[in-house]
Amino acid sequence: MHEIVEKASVLIEALPYIKKFRGKEILIKYGGAAMCSEEIRENVLQDLVFMNYVGIKPILIHGGGNAITNNLKKKGIQTRFVDGLRVTDKASMEVVVETLAEINKGIVHDINKFGARAIGLSGHDADILSVVKRQASEDVGYVGQITSVNIQPIKELTEFNIIPVIYGVGIDQAGETYNVNADDAAAKIAAAMGVQKLMILTNVKGILRDPADEGSLISSLRVSEVQSLIDQKVISGGMIPKVGACITALNGEVKKAHIVDGRIKHSLLLEIFTDQGIGTEIFL
């Protein structure tokens, strides 16, 4: 009986958050190592379906870097990075689009299987992401810098409680397709839409003061503190663009931004619907 009562307490704890976010949009960026585990994938998609059923409007932006690298290798195309950007020629760009479209199709299929309704969107075909060629220390090819976001195709879905599932490719004025960093796409779309939350799923507990000690989690962080932590190398490597994406979203009037450990079962629900939450919250 005690366990049954505890379950009821969990539901009551969630109630104010359901009321707060009902009818509101929350954007989730799903990618990297979090995409490599079938168990994590299933938990993430089930969380989205739950959110949808209680009246929240989730938007999913996904990447696919590991799958892209594997598919390029199968075609005999070498993967090379410059300044953290994947060098993308015409042949590579075709593989990028094919891979992301296939991942997108699978995610949409599984969300629908779990009982919600989802529709896939690409940043270029749906004219969501307008880009210019990104500059780096050398030519990186078809890598785009986002210049503007068209939210209309996304709004047309969320208004009818359909989950948009978007992958990050953009289009320039000449109609050329460009690869776009998924963290950046998530941040720019979140800012353009003014969502209630941006949640970036990753494979660590959050921002740690000591990478070897998960007990050193920084649970909340002001934007004004970020540069100091970068200088101290507390925030480093792949965490820098994730934190940068959170700051971009917050500057675009997104209410809250979170870096969440996707390895934790139902991490999205724990962050949204519990008093304590998980991961690192970044705020202005």
Secondary structure as UniProt FT lines:
FT   HELIX           2..21
FT   TURN            22..23
FT   STRAND          25..30
FT   HELIX           32..35
FT   HELIX           38..53
FT   TURN            54..55
FT   STRAND          57..62
FT   HELIX           65..74
FT   TURN            75..76
FT   STRAND          81..82
FT   TURN            83..84
FT   STRAND          85..86
FT   HELIX           90..113
FT   TURN            114..115
FT   STRAND          118..122
FT   TURN            123..127
FT   STRAND          129..133
FT   STRAND          143..149
FT   HELIX           152..158
FT   TURN            159..161
FT   STRAND          163..167
FT   STRAND          169..171
FT   TURN            173..174
FT   STRAND          177..179
FT   HELIX           182..193
FT   STRAND          197..202
FT   TURN            211..212
FT   HELIX           214..216
FT   STRAND          220..222
FT   HELIX           223..225
FT   HELIX           226..231
FT   TURN            232..233
FT   TURN            237..238
FT   HELIX           239..251
FT   TURN            252..253
FT   STRAND          256..261
FT   TURN            262..263
FT   TURN            265..266
FT   HELIX           267..273
FT   STRAND          280..283
//
